[in-house]
C-alpha cells in the first residue's frame, strides 16, 4: 500500500481509504473481521520515519477516528494495540519507539485518548481486546516500559492539580484583587517549559 502513496497522497484520507480497500481485497481481508488491521496498515503506510507521526498526525486523525467509531467500544482498544505494534514491531521500530511517549501525550492533550484509559491499562484495570489478532502481550509490556516516564509524569501532574483544587476549596474567599496584583499575576502566568516538554520539542525538531 505504501508504495502506491506519494507524499501528497498521504494527506488525502479519501485516497488512503481507497488504497486500503484495494489492498485488503487483494489479500482477501475485506471482511469486517479483519477491520482490526486497518489501524496498523495505515499507521505503517502513512507514518514511516520520513513522515514523523507527531508532526503529521493531524492530517490523518479523522480517518483513524472513523475507524474507532465504526468499531464502537473496542475501537480504542484496537487503535492502542496497533500503536503498540507500530512502535515496537514495525520494520521502523528502532527509529520510532523514542517518539511513543510524545505521541501519546499529544493524543491525551488533544482529547483523542483519555488519561484514565492509559493509566487503567498500565495499572491492569483495563485489558485490551484479547480476541483481537493485534493482541501481543509481551510487546505491550515493551511499549508500557517505553512510556513509563510519561505515565509517571501524568500521575504526578494530576495529583498536583487535585491538591491545588482541594487547597482552593479549603481557603476562605479572597478579597477583590487590586489592579497592581492583577498585573503581577498576568506577568507570571505564562506557562514555563517543563523538562519533558523540552525533550519532546527537541526530538520533534530533529
C-alpha positions as CSV (number, residue, x, y, z in Angstrom):
1,X,0.0,0.0,0.0
2,X,2.8,2.5,0.9
3,X,4.5,2.0,-2.5
4,X,1.3,3.4,-4.1
5,X,1.2,6.5,-2.0
6,X,3.0,9.7,-2.8
7,X,3.9,12.2,0.0
8,X,0.9,14.3,-1.2
9,X,-1.4,11.3,-1.2
10,X,-0.6,10.6,2.4
11,X,-2.6,13.7,3.5
12,X,-5.6,12.7,1.3
13,X,-7.7,10.5,3.5
14,X,-10.1,9.6,0.7
15,X,-7.2,8.3,-1.4
16,X,-5.8,6.4,1.5
17,X,-9.1,4.7,2.2
18,X,-9.4,3.7,-1.5
19,X,-5.9,2.1,-1.5
20,X,-6.6,0.4,1.9
21,X,-9.8,-1.2,0.4
22,X,-7.9,-2.3,-2.7
23,X,-5.1,-3.8,-0.6
24,X,-7.5,-5.7,1.7
25,X,-9.3,-7.1,-1.3
26,X,-6.0,-8.2,-2.9
27,X,-5.2,-10.1,0.3
28,X,-8.7,-11.4,0.9
29,X,-9.1,-9.3,4.0
30,X,-12.2,-7.4,3.0
31,X,-14.5,-9.0,5.7
32,X,-15.2,-6.8,8.7
33,X,-13.5,-9.4,11.0
34,X,-10.2,-8.0,9.6
35,X,-11.0,-4.4,10.4
36,X,-8.6,-4.5,13.4
37,X,-5.8,-4.4,10.9
38,X,-6.9,-1.1,9.3
39,X,-5.2,0.8,12.1
40,X,-1.9,-1.0,11.8
41,X,-1.8,-1.0,8.0
42,X,-2.4,2.7,7.9
43,X,0.0,3.6,10.7
44,X,2.8,1.8,8.9
45,X,1.9,3.2,5.4
46,X,1.3,6.8,6.5
47,X,4.0,7.3,9.1
48,X,7.4,6.0,8.2
49,X,10.3,7.8,9.8
50,X,10.5,10.3,6.9
51,X,6.9,11.4,7.8
52,X,7.0,11.9,11.6
53,X,3.8,10.8,13.2
54,X,3.8,13.7,15.7
55,X,4.1,16.4,13.0
56,X,1.7,14.8,10.5
57,X,-0.9,13.1,12.7
58,X,-3.5,15.9,12.4
59,X,-3.6,15.3,8.6
60,X,-4.9,11.8,9.1
61,X,-6.5,11.7,12.6
62,X,-10.1,12.0,11.3
63,X,-9.7,8.7,9.3
64,X,-8.5,6.9,12.4
65,X,-11.3,8.4,14.4
66,X,-13.8,6.9,11.8
67,X,-12.1,3.5,12.3
68,X,-12.6,3.8,16.1
69,X,-16.3,4.9,15.8
70,X,-17.0,2.1,13.4
71,X,-15.9,-0.5,15.9
72,X,-17.6,1.0,18.9
73,X,-16.3,0.3,22.4
74,X,-13.5,-1.9,21.1
75,X,-12.3,0.6,18.6
76,X,-9.9,2.4,21.0
77,X,-8.6,-1.0,22.1
78,X,-7.6,-1.9,18.6
79,X,-6.2,1.5,18.0
80,X,-3.9,1.2,21.0
81,X,-3.0,-2.3,20.1
82,X,-2.0,-1.1,16.6
83,X,0.1,1.6,18.1
84,X,2.0,-1.0,20.2
85,X,2.9,-3.0,17.1
86,X,3.7,0.1,15.1
87,X,6.2,1.5,17.7
88,X,7.6,-1.9,18.8
89,X,7.3,-4.3,15.8
90,X,7.1,-2.5,12.5
91,X,10.2,-2.5,10.4
92,X,11.0,1.0,11.5
93,X,10.5,0.3,15.3
94,X,14.1,1.1,16.1
95,X,13.6,4.6,14.9
96,X,10.1,5.1,16.2
97,X,9.9,3.9,19.8
98,X,11.5,7.0,21.2
99,X,8.6,9.0,19.9
100,X,5.9,6.9,21.6
101,X,5.6,8.9,24.9
102,X,5.4,12.2,22.9
103,X,2.8,10.9,20.6
104,X,0.6,9.6,23.4
105,X,1.0,12.9,25.2
106,X,-0.3,14.6,22.1
107,X,-3.3,12.2,21.9
108,X,-4.2,13.0,25.5
109,X,-3.7,16.8,25.1
110,X,-6.0,16.7,22.0
111,X,-8.6,14.6,23.9
112,X,-8.2,11.7,21.4
113,X,-7.1,9.3,24.2
114,X,-8.1,9.6,27.8
115,X,-5.7,9.8,30.7
116,X,-7.9,7.3,32.6
117,X,-7.7,4.7,29.8
118,X,-3.9,4.9,29.6
119,X,-3.3,4.7,33.3
120,X,-6.0,2.0,33.7
121,X,-4.3,-0.1,31.0
122,X,-0.9,0.4,32.7
123,X,-2.4,-0.5,36.1
124,X,-4.0,-3.6,34.7
125,X,-7.5,-2.3,35.4
126,X,-8.2,-2.4,31.7
127,X,-7.3,-5.3,29.4
128,X,-7.0,-4.7,25.7
129,X,-9.2,-6.9,23.5
130,X,-7.8,-10.4,24.0
131,X,-9.7,-11.7,20.9
132,X,-8.0,-9.3,18.5
133,X,-5.3,-10.5,16.1
134,X,-3.4,-7.4,17.2
135,X,-3.1,-8.7,20.8
136,X,0.6,-9.2,21.6
137,X,1.0,-9.3,25.4
138,X,4.9,-9.3,25.6
139,X,5.0,-6.4,23.1
140,X,2.5,-4.5,25.3
141,X,5.0,-4.8,28.2
142,X,7.8,-3.4,26.0
143,X,5.6,-0.5,25.0
144,X,4.5,0.2,28.6
145,X,8.1,0.2,29.7
146,X,8.9,2.8,27.0
147,X,6.1,5.2,28.0
148,X,6.6,4.7,31.8
149,X,8.1,8.3,32.2
150,X,5.0,9.7,30.5
151,X,2.6,7.8,32.8
152,X,4.6,8.9,35.9
153,X,4.5,12.5,34.7
154,X,0.8,12.3,34.1
155,X,0.1,10.8,37.5
156,X,2.2,13.5,39.2
157,X,0.6,16.3,37.3
158,X,-2.9,15.0,38.1
159,X,-2.1,14.6,41.8
160,X,-0.8,18.2,42.0
161,X,-3.9,19.5,40.2
162,X,-6.1,17.7,42.7
163,X,-4.1,19.1,45.6
164,X,-4.4,22.6,44.3
165,X,-8.2,22.2,43.8
166,X,-8.5,20.9,47.4
167,X,-6.4,23.8,48.7
168,X,-8.5,26.3,46.8
169,X,-11.8,24.8,48.2
170,X,-10.4,25.0,51.8
171,X,-9.2,28.6,51.6
172,X,-11.5,31.5,52.6
173,X,-12.9,33.7,49.9
174,X,-10.2,36.1,48.7
175,X,-10.7,39.8,48.8
176,X,-11.0,41.5,45.5
177,X,-7.6,41.8,43.9
178,X,-6.1,45.3,43.3
179,X,-5.0,46.3,39.8
180,X,-1.4,46.0,40.9
181,X,-1.8,42.4,42.0
182,X,-3.6,41.6,38.7
183,X,-0.7,42.9,36.7
184,X,1.7,40.8,38.8
185,X,-0.4,37.6,38.1
186,X,-0.6,38.4,34.4
187,X,3.2,38.9,34.2
188,X,3.9,35.5,35.8
189,X,1.0,33.4,34.3
190,X,2.7,32.2,31.1
191,X,3.4,28.5,31.4
192,X,7.1,27.5,31.6
193,X,8.5,24.7,29.6
194,X,9.0,21.5,31.6
195,X,11.9,19.2,31.1
196,X,9.6,16.6,29.5
197,X,8.2,19.2,27.1
198,X,11.7,20.4,26.2
199,X,12.8,16.9,25.4
200,X,9.7,16.4,23.3
201,X,10.3,19.6,21.4
202,X,13.9,18.8,20.7
203,X,13.2,15.4,19.4
204,X,10.4,16.7,17.1
205,X,12.7,19.4,15.7
206,X,15.4,17.0,14.7
